[in-house]
Amino acid sequence: MTVLRSVVLFVLAAVAEIGGAWLIWQGVREHRGVAWIGAGAVALGLYGFVATLQPDAHFGRILAAYGGVFVAGSLLWAMALDGFRPDRWDVVGALVCLVGVGVIMYVPRA
């Protein structure tokens, strides 16, 4: 159950961070306005909070593992919302990152 909770929290954190950055991007680069930028800032703050809910108590480990989730999540977000089509090397890189997440977070330790 702890692993499932951790994975769900990583997904929520990715949606908040990637979504927040995307909203700010839309507000600034696509000229959608200050409301988009504000919503992005709120989402980024939510990301910071969600990360603290991880069951592991080590900040460095959580942030390092989350980096892999961020990489894969960013590609998925770009596919879903921006029409980006990753090539095979994007996919391979994302899978390598997710394997890294598994090793960092879920390999049994003494």
C-alpha positions as a printed NumPy array, in Angstrom:
array([[  0.   ,   0.   ,   0.   ],
       [  2.913,   2.369,   0.695],
       [  4.24 ,   1.973,  -2.859],
       [  0.788,   2.641,  -4.324],
       [  0.422,   5.771,  -2.18 ],
       [  3.859,   6.948,  -3.254],
       [  3.1  ,   6.41 ,  -6.956],
       [ -0.214,   8.273,  -6.666],
       [  1.552,  11.169,  -4.934],
       [  4.202,  11.264,  -7.662],
       [  1.473,  11.436, -10.317],
       [ -0.361,  14.202,  -8.444],
       [  2.883,  16.128,  -8.017],
       [  3.628,  15.791, -11.734],
       [  0.186,  17.046, -12.731],
       [  0.574,  20.029, -10.397],
       [  4.119,  20.927, -11.433],
       [  3.875,  20.265, -15.143],
       [  0.398,  21.767, -15.267],
       [  1.556,  24.825, -13.35 ],
       [  4.523,  25.384, -15.622],
       [  2.294,  24.856, -18.673],
       [ -0.247,  27.392, -17.39 ],
       [  2.479,  29.982, -16.863],
       [  3.869,  29.199, -20.326],
       [  0.4  ,  29.727, -21.807],
       [ -0.071,  32.95 , -19.881],
       [  3.258,  34.435, -20.932],
       [  4.237,  32.878, -24.272],
       [  0.733,  32.462, -25.678],
       [ -0.494,  35.783, -24.228],
       [ -3.43 ,  34.254, -22.354],
       [ -3.093,  36.635, -19.455],
       [ -2.407,  37.02 , -15.797],
       [ -5.163,  34.626, -14.666],
       [ -3.344,  31.74 , -16.38 ],
       [ -0.079,  32.828, -14.779],
       [ -1.738,  33.043, -11.349],
       [ -3.321,  29.607, -11.739],
       [  0.086,  28.255, -12.704],
       [  1.684,  29.746,  -9.605],
       [ -0.978,  28.151,  -7.409],
       [ -0.454,  24.77 ,  -9.093],
       [  3.311,  25.019,  -8.585],
       [  2.74 ,  25.745,  -4.897],
       [  0.466,  22.715,  -4.707],
       [  3.246,  20.609,  -6.213],
       [  5.568,  21.652,  -3.397],
       [  2.987,  20.627,  -0.827],
       [  2.142,  17.27 ,  -2.427],
       [  5.815,  16.291,  -2.467],
       [  5.908,  16.57 ,   1.346],
       [  3.247,  13.857,   1.658],
       [  5.543,  11.106,   0.354],
       [  5.989,   8.281,   2.893],
       [  9.809,   8.408,   2.634],
       [ 11.333,  11.055,   4.903],
       [ 14.388,  11.862,   2.76 ],
       [ 13.965,  15.066,   0.754],
       [ 16.869,  14.315,  -1.594],
       [ 15.601,  10.851,  -2.425],
       [ 12.064,  12.094,  -3.092],
       [ 13.222,  14.93 ,  -5.316],
       [ 15.712,  12.754,  -7.211],
       [ 13.114,  10.081,  -7.881],
       [ 10.498,  12.667,  -8.782],
       [ 12.828,  13.928, -11.516],
       [ 12.221,  10.712, -13.433],
       [  8.465,  11.048, -13.016],
       [  8.736,  14.638, -14.239],
       [ 10.58 ,  13.587, -17.414],
       [  8.039,  10.928, -18.36 ],
       [  5.099,  13.076, -17.297],
       [  6.315,  16.021, -19.352],
       [  6.364,  13.922, -22.497],
       [  2.873,  12.581, -21.771],
       [  1.59 ,  16.109, -21.077],
       [  3.091,  17.4  , -24.324],
       [  1.474,  14.55 , -26.247],
       [ -1.934,  15.141, -24.687],
       [ -2.063,  18.94 , -24.798],
       [  0.408,  20.146, -27.394],
       [  0.298,  17.462, -30.077],
       [  3.944,  16.504, -29.466],
       [  4.957,  13.115, -30.802],
       [  8.01 ,  11.671, -29.052],
       [ 10.503,   9.684, -31.07 ],
       [ 11.843,   6.333, -29.929],
       [ 14.725,   7.976, -28.08 ],
       [ 12.336,  10.166, -26.088],
       [ 10.46 ,   7.012, -25.102],
       [ 13.661,   5.111, -24.25 ],
       [ 14.894,   8.04 , -22.163],
       [ 11.604,   8.274, -20.271],
       [ 11.644,   4.539, -19.57 ],
       [ 15.214,   4.773, -18.272],
       [ 14.104,   7.582, -15.972],
       [ 11.175,   5.522, -14.678],
       [ 13.477,   2.579, -13.986],
       [ 15.595,   5.031, -12.018],
       [ 12.536,   6.056, -10.012],
       [ 11.918,   2.403,  -9.161],
       [ 15.497,   1.853,  -8.075],
       [ 15.717,   5.025,  -6.011],
       [ 12.354,   4.672,  -4.295],
       [ 11.313,   1.053,  -4.141],
       [ 14.369,  -1.226,  -3.99 ],
       [ 14.509,  -2.78 ,  -0.514],
       [ 17.173,  -1.281,   1.734],
       [ 18.876,  -2.717,   4.775]])
